[in-house]
């Protein structure tokens, strides 16, 4: 069973890193966004432009993912949908979403949305760092190696 990598590409800071790791393992990559994004010329990398709108890219990715696939996303609800299909969801900072962690992540997201809806200024995520990039590369590689062993490829 081949692993496919999907990138929830709008505002994703680790597209180039994902391309490099996927190329090392000869994995197909779908770069999904609602606007044009430049991608390397490679038969393994496909640009998928979806309609603009909330969750359109997420819906497309969730509709394609099968068990063992990898999705790079910061979107916690999408990560939950990927996990429901026994896929792997990985944030650009290297945080792998798991069945054990997704419930807490969804609850925290809902809480923060509620706090923001009251007008509270909550700040934002910390700036993306080289440490995040390194952790992402390491975790993506580990997920692919582990999944490859599980599928006997």
N, C-alpha and C positions, 0 to 999 in steps of 0.2 A: 504494500500500500504506500503510494507516494505521498509525501508531505507537501502541502501547498502553503505558502506564506502570503498573508494578506496584510497590507499596510493601510490603516485608517489614516490617509495621507495628509489631510488638511492639518496644518500646524504640527506635523510630526518632525521632530528634530533628528531622527536617527534613520532616515531613509537610506542614505549612503552606506551606513554600517549594515543595515539589513541586506542591501544588495550584495555586499561583499561576503557576508556569511552564507547567504543563500547560494551564491556562485560557487563557494567552496564545496558545497554539498550537491550542486547541480539541481537545486530546487526551483520550481516556478514561483514567481512573485506577481501578485496583483496589487497595483498601486491605485487605490480607490479614493476618489475625491469628487467634489461637485464643480471643479474648475480645472483648467489645464495645468498640469504639473509636468515639468521636464523630467524625463527618465532616461537612463542610459540606453544606448542601442544594444539590445540583447534579445535573443529569441526567448529567453527565460523570463523577461520582465514585460508585463502587460499593463498598459494604462487603461483604467476603467473610469470614465467620467459619467457620473450619475446626475440626475436632476437635482437642482438646489432644493433645499427644504430640510426641516428637522428630521433627523434619523434616516434619511434616504440612503446615505452611504452605509450606515450601520445595518439597515434592513438588507441591503444587497449582500454585504459581507456575511451576515448571519444566515442568509439563504443559501450561500455557497459552501460554507464550512462543513467539513465532515470530521469525524473522530481522527485525532492526530494532527490536524492542521494547526498552524500557528498564526495568531492575529496580533499585530502590534497596534496597540491603541491606548489612549488615556481615558476612553469612555467606559465608565464602570458598568452601566447597564449592558453595553455591547459585550464586555468581558463576561458578564453573567450568562448571556445568551450563548457565547462560545463554549463556556464550561458546560452548559446544559447538553451540548452536542459532543462532549468529551474532547473538545479541542483545547489548545493552549492559548491563553491570553497573557500578553506581556506588555507592560507599560514602558515607554521610552526611557524611564529612569532605571530600568532593570528589575522592577518589581513584578514578579510573576503572580498573577491572580490564581488562587486555588479554590477548591470547594470549601476549604476551611476558612479562607479569608474573605470570600466574596460577600457573604452576608453582612459582615461588619463594614466592609467598604460601601455597600449599598446603603446601609443605615446611616453611616457618617455623611454620605453624599446627600441623603434626604434631609438630615438635620441641618447641614450647611445651607441647603437651598431654602429651608424654612427660615433660618436666621437672616439670610440675605433678603428674603421677601418682606421682612419687617423693617428693612431699611438699614440694618446694621452693616457697617463696612468691615469685611472680614479679611481684607488683603487678598493675596493670591498664593499660588504655589511658590516654593523657593525657586530661585533662578536655576536653570539647567546647567549642570557642571560637567567637567571632564570626568569626574568620579562617576556621575550618572551614566555617561556614555560608556565608560569602561565596564561598569556593572551590567549594562544592557548587553554589550557584546558577549560577555562571559555567560550570562544567563541564557541568551538566545542559543549560543553554541551548546550549552548543556542540555537544553530542551530538545534540540534537534538530534543530538547524539543519543539521548535516552529514548526518544521516540523511534529513531531508526533501529535501535536494538530491540525495542518492543515489537515492532512490526516485522522484524526479521529481514529488513532490506539490506 
